[in-house]
């Protein structure tokens, strides 16, 4: 499967398979709460954002904009991981949620320099907090920049655009 968008270079079948397998591996690490291993998948200059559309009435002018829920770098992500993995530091994830991530509709193109790829995917995250609260589904589109660094894949940028304007969950203490 050679994938291409205008003004981007096509990826080979092998590159596409490696990208998809990398995204699946990342989802497995997050679902297993192996957050320190997940941090290793991020480049040192990572830009990680989670946004959602604002609510606007039909025909509103200007069109709805985006609200930012999170804007992180490697240091702040490392701090969040420390908080989430240390029971004394977290209330939101003590006990930890059960999550299952589904990654689909992956489209990848070469971007700029060799070894850098623009990857768009859809993600569905199921989160359960046990019997106390009903399960919750997060649905989003991710726009990533992936890099091959010394033969290993790294996430250099991630923009997560949630499909919901208003979240019906108590917190957003997970990674996409």
N, C-alpha and C positions, 0 to 999 in steps of 0.2 A: 504494500500500500504506500504509494508515494503521495504525500500530502503537500499542498501548496496554496498559498494565498498570494494575491498580487503584491509585488515589490518585496517578496520574501523568497528565500531559496527553499526548494523542496527538501524534505528529509527522506532518507532511504528507509526501506522496510526495517532494516536492522536498527537504525536510530530510533524509529518510532516504537519498536518493540522495547528497546532499552528505556525509553522515556516512560512508557506505560508501566513497565515492571518497576521502575523507580517510584512512580506515584502509588502503586499498590503496596510496595514495601513501606513507604512512608505511612500510609493508612494503617498498616499492620502495627507499626511501632506506636503510633498514637493510640490505637485501640488497646494495645497491651500496656499502655501507660509507661512505655520506655522512653520517657521524655528527654533524658540525657542523650540517648542514642539519636533521637530526633534532632536535637540541637546540632549534632555533628553533620546533619544533612544541609545545614544552612551556611551560606557564605558569610564571611566576616562583615561584609557590607550589606547584609540583608535589609530590605525594606519590606515590612509586613503590615498590611492595612486591611481592616474589615470595615466595610461601608454598607449602608442600606438606603433605599430610596426614601424620600420624605413623603408624607401624605399630602396630597393636594386634590382639590375638587376637580371634577371633569372640566376640561377646557381651560384650566388655569394657565395664566401667562405670567411669568415665564414658566416653562415646563418644570416638573419636580426636580429638585437637586438631590444630592446625596448627603447623608449625615455620617460622620466618621465615628465608629465605635472604638476602634483601636488603631493606633499608629505606633509601630514598634521598630526597634533595631535589635541587633544581637544582644546588647547588654540588657535591655528591658525584657527581652524574651527569656534570657537566662534567669533574670530575677523572678519572672512569672513561673518558670519551671521550678525553681527553688521553693517558691511559695506553695505551688500545687503538690510538690512531693514531700513537704514537711508538714505533717498533721498539725503541729502546734501553730503553724502560720496560716492555715486555711480553715474557714468555716464552710465555704461554698462547696468544697470537695472533700468533706470529711463526714461520712465515708465517701470514697470516690464513686463517681458516676460510672455506669456501664455504658460504653459507646460502641457503635459499629458504623464505620464509614464506607460509603459506596461511591466509587469514582467512575464516571462515565463520560461519553461523548468527548473524548480526548482528541484535540486537533493540535498538531505541532508543525511549526515551520522554523527554518533556520533564520537567525536574526543577527544582523551586523557581522561581527567577527566570527570566524570559525570556532565551533565549540560552544556557541551560545544559541539558545532556542526560545522561541515564544510558544508557550503552551497554554491552551484554553481547555478547561474541563468543567464538568458539572459535578457537584458533590452533594450527597445526602448524608446527614449525620443523624443517627438515631441515638438518643440519650435517655437512659432510664435511671431513676434515682431510687429504685426498689419499689416497695408497696406504698410508700408514703405519698408519692406524687405520680401523676400520670406521665407516661413517656412523652418525649418531645422530639419533633423532627425539625432539623435545620436544613434548608435547601438553599444552595448558593452556586454562583459561577465563580471559578477561580481563573485569574489571568496571571500566569507565572512566567518568569524568566529563569530558565535553567542553564547552568554552565557545566561544562566538563572541565574539571580541574584535576590535573595529574591523574586522568583516567577515572575519576569519581564524580558523580553527579552532585551538584549543589544548587540549592534554591537561592537565587540572588534577589528576586522580587516576587512578592505575592500580593495580589489585590483580590480580596474576597468580597463579592457583592451579594449580600443576602437578598433573597426574594421577598422578604417581609419588611414592611415599613415599620411595623410595631411588633416587637418580640413578646410572645406570651410565655416567656420563661423567666425564672427568678434571677438568673445570672448568665453570663457569657464566659464561663471559665473553662473553655476548651479551645483547641487549635483546629484550624481547618486545613 
